[in-house]
């Protein structure tokens, strides 16, 4: 399963972003980690991605959508959240405790506007950064590939 990961798009879905993402091939799923999570449908429509998972962030209007989603993909448990509920701008320690508690294989989050791609205690912690307003580095998105025996991940700059 090949997953496009976007976060913190803040109502910007630019043609230049779409063209850059298209350079990386087709995707089976799009995950949007919040802060204008409704942008997920815009990205998905322009990229012809049928399966979309999205969570609201702290800048989204009050929603009945779950703020944390647990998704089984290829036998791997992925936790998808914006990150503000675990105070990730200060530290990912609370998020790590949660991931261990729920036996996650990967945690996909946003909120910090800083890309993060690290495996800690056999759990992938993945933040694609911000697609429009990075606080660290460049505007970016992420690619995660999940198979029964592994999870591969990469952060891709939208500016190159």
Secondary structure as GFF3:
##gff-version 3
##sequence-region A 1 160
A	DSSP	beta_strand	2	6	.	.	.	ID=ss1
A	DSSP	alpha_helix	15	22	.	.	.	ID=ss2
A	DSSP	beta_strand	29	32	.	.	.	ID=ss3
A	DSSP	alpha_helix	39	47	.	.	.	ID=ss4
A	DSSP	beta_strand	51	54	.	.	.	ID=ss5
A	DSSP	beta_strand	68	73	.	.	.	ID=ss6
A	DSSP	beta_strand	76	81	.	.	.	ID=ss7
A	DSSP	three_ten_helix	84	86	.	.	.	ID=ss8
A	DSSP	alpha_helix	93	101	.	.	.	ID=ss9
A	DSSP	beta_strand	106	109	.	.	.	ID=ss10
A	DSSP	beta_strand	115	120	.	.	.	ID=ss11
A	DSSP	beta_strand	123	128	.	.	.	ID=ss12
A	DSSP	beta_strand	140	147	.	.	.	ID=ss13
A	DSSP	beta_strand	150	157	.	.	.	ID=ss14
###
